[in-house]
Amino acid sequence: MTTDVWTVAQAKAKFSEVIDRAESTGPQVITRSGRRTAVIVASDEWERKTRRVGTLADFFAASPLRGSGVKVRRSKERAQKIDL
């Protein structure tokens, strides 16, 4: 999977090509003033990367620390007051 880099002007002028390349070759990086500002990815890749797998309870149940006897102690002192 390759990543192509486009300036904002190039991406605007060739937006369809940016989308086509995101689908065929991988993420397309958009830069503004030489800095990376956005990435265009194919919809199926986005769905795959952002899909939630399991619940928080499943995550803790699968922890290698489960049943290890590790005990977490919390301080009984009051929290420090912070002026905002």
C-alpha positions in Angstrom: 0.0 0.0 0.0 1.5 3.3 -1.1 0.7 6.8 0.2 0.6 9.7 -2.3 0.9 13.3 -1.1 -1.1 16.1 -2.7 -1.2 19.8 -2.0 -4.6 21.3 -1.4 -4.6 22.9 -4.9 -3.7 19.6 -6.5 -6.3 17.7 -4.6 -9.0 20.2 -5.5 -8.1 20.1 -9.2 -8.0 16.2 -9.3 -10.4 15.3 -6.6 -11.8 12.3 -8.5 -8.3 11.0 -9.0 -7.5 11.4 -5.3 -10.6 9.3 -4.5 -9.7 6.7 -7.1 -6.2 6.3 -5.8 -7.4 6.1 -2.2 -9.6 3.1 -3.3 -6.9 1.4 -5.4 -3.5 2.2 -3.8 -4.2 3.4 -0.3 -4.4 6.6 1.8 -3.9 9.9 0.1 -2.3 12.7 2.2 -3.3 16.3 1.7 -0.9 19.0 2.7 -1.3 22.8 3.3 1.7 25.0 3.5 3.9 21.9 3.5 2.2 20.3 6.6 0.1 17.2 6.6 -3.5 18.3 7.2 -5.8 15.5 6.0 -5.9 12.0 4.8 -8.4 10.5 2.3 -9.0 6.8 2.7 -11.4 4.4 1.0 -14.7 3.9 2.8 -14.2 0.2 3.3 -10.8 0.8 4.9 -12.3 3.5 7.2 -15.1 1.1 8.3 -12.6 -1.7 8.9 -10.3 0.5 11.0 -13.0 2.2 13.1 -15.2 -0.9 13.7 -15.6 -1.6 17.4 -14.6 -5.1 18.4 -16.2 -6.4 21.7 -17.2 -4.4 24.7 -15.2 -2.9 27.5 -16.2 -5.8 29.7 -14.8 -8.2 27.0 -11.5 -6.3 27.0 -11.1 -6.5 30.8 -12.1 -10.2 30.8 -9.4 -11.0 28.3 -6.7 -9.1 30.2 -3.6 -11.1 31.0 -3.8 -9.6 34.5 -7.1 -11.2 35.2 -6.6 -13.7 38.1 -3.0 -12.6 38.6 -3.8 -11.3 42.1 -2.6 -7.8 41.3 -4.1 -5.3 43.8 -4.4 -1.6 43.0 -4.3 0.7 46.0 -5.8 4.1 46.0 -4.7 7.0 48.2 -7.1 7.9 50.9 -5.9 11.5 50.9 -8.1 14.2 49.4 -7.3 15.3 45.9 -5.1 18.3 45.6 -7.1 21.5 44.9 -6.2 23.2 41.6 -7.2 26.7 40.7 -8.3 27.1 37.1 
